[in-house]
Amino acid sequence: MGQNSAIIIGLILLSVISGMLGLGVAFAAVPFLGLFFTDLVHQVQPLSLLLNGFTALFSTFGFARSGYMDWKKALILSIATTIPSPLGALLAQHIPQTYIWLVYLAAVGYLIYRLFEPAKVEQKRENFRLAFMLAIPISILAGFLGVGPGFLLMPTLILLGFEPKKAAGINAWAVTLPSFSALIPHLDTARISWNLAAILIVVGAAGSFLGARLTSLYIPAKRVKQIFGFLILIMTIYKVSILLR
């Protein structure tokens, strides 16, 4: 199997899983693409952000079709996520890649904790104001790591009282625009194959839409979250172990 074929197949699987959570594919795509490309800032991050924007968009469509979208809150939240994201991406242009990977691993550790934490029985009242405020630093960190903010925003929304499937729908739209805005600082220095990128956009969008529909209609999110967390943890530890040799 050629490298491009392996990338396409792997991205389809990751897009379906991330679409189930309304995350966009970048948080899993960064360590996955890092297995094939050596330059984190100029190859992996711009391609991951591009894919994240399209996969999150089609995940949004999937959740909206199933009735799990609060468009008013999603649109307002997207303001707090879109404007700060380029700042983090600019910082990434001037910091050694090893440090970025280490920060990424720490973020993975937090996400794993949130994905495997036992579900709370009580339902809190939605605290949207705090969610809006927290979305700003989350988006700066996400831009720095070259991913959409959904990997932290999704568990934050759940912590703040949002029902998980509704949180996934809001999160999917809230990470679409910042993925594209964080891509802007990379445009002049990006080194990616646009032919491969076009194929990945198509298969990633289809996978994300399918994942969102599966979660909305058929599949409990608990096991999917754990599988997602396990996959990105293994890929990230492998990549960081290579960098630290």
C-alpha positions in Angstrom: 0.0 0.0 0.0 1.4 3.4 -1.0 1.7 6.3 1.4 -1.1 8.3 0.0 -3.5 5.3 0.1 -2.6 4.7 3.8 -3.2 8.4 4.6 -6.6 8.4 2.8 -7.8 5.2 4.5 -6.6 6.3 7.9 -8.3 9.7 7.5 -11.6 8.2 6.6 -11.6 6.2 9.8 -10.5 9.2 11.9 -13.1 11.4 10.3 -16.0 9.0 11.1 -14.9 8.8 14.7 -14.3 12.5 15.2 -17.5 13.3 13.4 -19.3 11.2 16.0 -18.1 13.7 18.6 -18.5 16.9 16.6 -14.8 17.6 17.0 -13.4 18.0 13.5 -10.6 15.7 12.5 -7.5 17.8 13.3 -6.8 16.6 16.8 -6.4 13.1 15.6 -5.0 14.1 12.2 -2.0 15.9 13.6 -0.3 12.8 15.2 -1.6 10.6 12.3 -0.2 12.9 9.5 3.0 13.3 11.7 3.7 9.7 11.0 4.1 10.5 7.2 5.3 14.2 7.2 8.3 15.5 9.1 7.5 19.2 9.2 4.9 19.9 11.9 4.4 23.6 11.3 4.6 23.8 7.5 3.1 20.4 6.4 1.1 18.8 9.2 -0.6 21.8 10.8 -1.9 23.6 7.6 -3.2 20.3 6.2 -4.8 19.4 9.5 -6.5 22.8 9.9 -7.8 22.7 6.3 -9.3 19.3 6.9 -10.6 20.3 10.3 -12.6 23.1 8.8 -14.3 20.9 6.2 -14.9 17.9 8.5 -16.4 20.1 11.2 -18.6 21.8 8.7 -20.1 18.5 7.4 -20.3 17.2 11.0 -22.5 20.3 11.7 -24.8 19.3 8.8 -25.1 15.8 10.3 -26.1 17.0 13.7 -28.4 19.8 12.3 -30.3 17.2 10.2 -30.9 15.2 13.4 -32.1 18.2 15.3 -29.2 18.7 17.7 -28.2 22.2 16.7 -28.7 25.4 18.7 -27.8 27.8 15.9 -28.0 31.0 18.0 -25.5 29.7 20.6 -23.3 28.1 17.9 -23.1 31.3 15.9 -22.3 33.5 19.0 -19.7 31.0 20.2 -18.0 30.9 16.8 -17.1 34.6 17.3 -15.1 33.7 20.4 -13.3 30.8 18.6 -12.6 32.4 15.2 -11.0 35.7 16.1 -8.3 34.5 18.5 -7.2 31.4 16.6 -4.7 33.1 14.3 -2.7 34.4 17.3 -1.9 30.9 18.4 -0.9 29.9 14.8 1.4 32.9 14.6 3.1 31.8 17.9 3.7 28.4 16.4 5.7 29.9 13.6 8.4 31.0 16.1 8.6 28.2 18.6 10.6 24.9 18.2 8.5 22.0 17.0 9.6 19.8 19.9 8.0 22.1 22.4 4.8 22.3 20.4 4.6 18.5 20.4 5.1 18.4 24.2 2.3 20.9 24.7 0.2 18.8 22.4 0.9 15.7 24.5 -0.2 17.5 27.6 -3.4 18.5 25.9 -3.9 14.9 24.8 -3.5 13.9 28.4 -6.3 16.3 29.5 -8.6 15.1 26.7 -8.0 11.4 27.7 -9.0 12.2 31.2 -12.1 14.0 30.1 -13.1 11.2 27.7 -12.7 8.4 30.3 -14.0 10.3 33.3 -17.2 8.7 34.6 -20.4 10.4 33.4 -22.1 12.6 36.0 -25.7 11.8 36.7 -26.9 15.3 37.6 -27.7 17.7 34.8 -26.4 21.3 35.4 -28.0 24.4 34.0 -26.2 25.5 30.8 -23.6 28.2 31.6 -23.2 29.7 28.1 -21.6 33.0 29.3 -18.7 31.1 30.9 -18.4 28.9 27.8 -18.0 32.0 25.6 -15.3 33.4 27.9 -13.4 30.1 28.0 -13.6 29.7 24.3 -11.1 32.5 23.8 -8.0 31.0 25.5 -9.0 27.5 24.2 -8.9 28.9 20.6 -5.5 30.5 21.1 -4.1 27.2 22.4 -5.8 25.3 19.5 -4.3 27.6 16.9 -0.8 27.1 18.5 -1.2 23.3 18.2 -2.6 23.5 14.7 -6.0 22.0 15.5 -9.5 23.2 15.9 -10.6 24.2 19.4 -13.2 21.4 19.6 -11.0 19.0 21.5 -11.2 21.2 24.6 -14.4 23.1 23.8 -16.5 19.9 23.6 -15.7 18.6 27.2 -16.0 22.2 28.4 -19.5 22.5 27.1 -20.5 19.2 28.8 -18.9 20.4 32.0 -21.0 23.6 31.8 -24.3 21.7 31.6 -24.8 21.1 27.9 -26.4 17.8 26.9 -23.6 15.8 25.0 -25.3 15.5 21.6 -26.4 19.2 21.7 -22.8 20.1 22.8 -21.4 18.1 19.8 -23.6 20.0 17.4 -22.7 23.4 18.8 -19.1 22.5 19.0 -19.0 21.3 15.3 -20.0 24.7 14.0 -17.9 26.6 16.6 -14.7 25.0 15.4 -15.4 25.3 11.6 -14.5 29.0 11.1 -11.5 29.1 13.5 -10.0 26.2 11.7 -9.9 28.4 8.5 -8.9 31.6 10.4 -6.0 29.7 12.1 -4.9 28.5 8.6 -4.3 32.1 7.4 -0.8 32.5 9.0 0.3 29.2 7.4 -0.7 30.1 3.8 2.6 31.7 2.8 4.8 28.9 4.2 2.6 25.8 3.8 4.2 22.9 1.9 1.4 20.5 1.1 0.1 18.5 -1.9 -3.1 20.2 -3.0 -4.1 17.1 -5.0 -3.9 15.0 -1.9 -5.5 17.7 0.1 -8.5 17.8 -2.3 -9.0 14.0 -1.9 -8.7 14.1 1.8 -11.3 16.9 2.0 -13.8 14.9 0.1 -13.4 11.6 2.1 -13.0 13.5 5.4 -16.2 15.5 4.8 -18.1 12.3 3.9 -16.7 10.5 7.0 -17.6 13.3 9.4 -21.2 13.6 8.1 -21.6 9.8 8.5 -20.1 9.9 12.0 -22.4 12.7 13.1 -25.5 10.9 11.8 -24.4 7.6 13.4 -24.1 9.3 16.8 -27.3 11.2 16.4 -29.4 8.3 15.4 -27.9 5.0 16.6 -24.6 4.9 18.6 -24.0 5.9 22.3 -21.1 8.3 22.5 -19.4 6.6 25.5 -17.5 3.8 23.7 -16.7 6.0 20.7 -15.1 8.6 22.9 -12.9 6.0 24.5 -11.8 4.5 21.2 -11.1 8.0 19.9 -9.0 8.8 23.0 -7.1 5.6 22.8 -6.2 6.1 19.1 -4.9 9.6 19.5 -3.0 8.8 22.7 -1.1 5.9 20.9 -0.3 8.0 17.8 0.9 11.0 19.8 3.1 9.0 22.2 4.6 7.3 19.2 5.4 10.6 17.5 6.8 12.3 20.6 9.0 9.3 21.3 10.5 9.7 17.9 11.2 13.4 18.5 12.8 12.8 21.9 15.2 10.1 20.7 
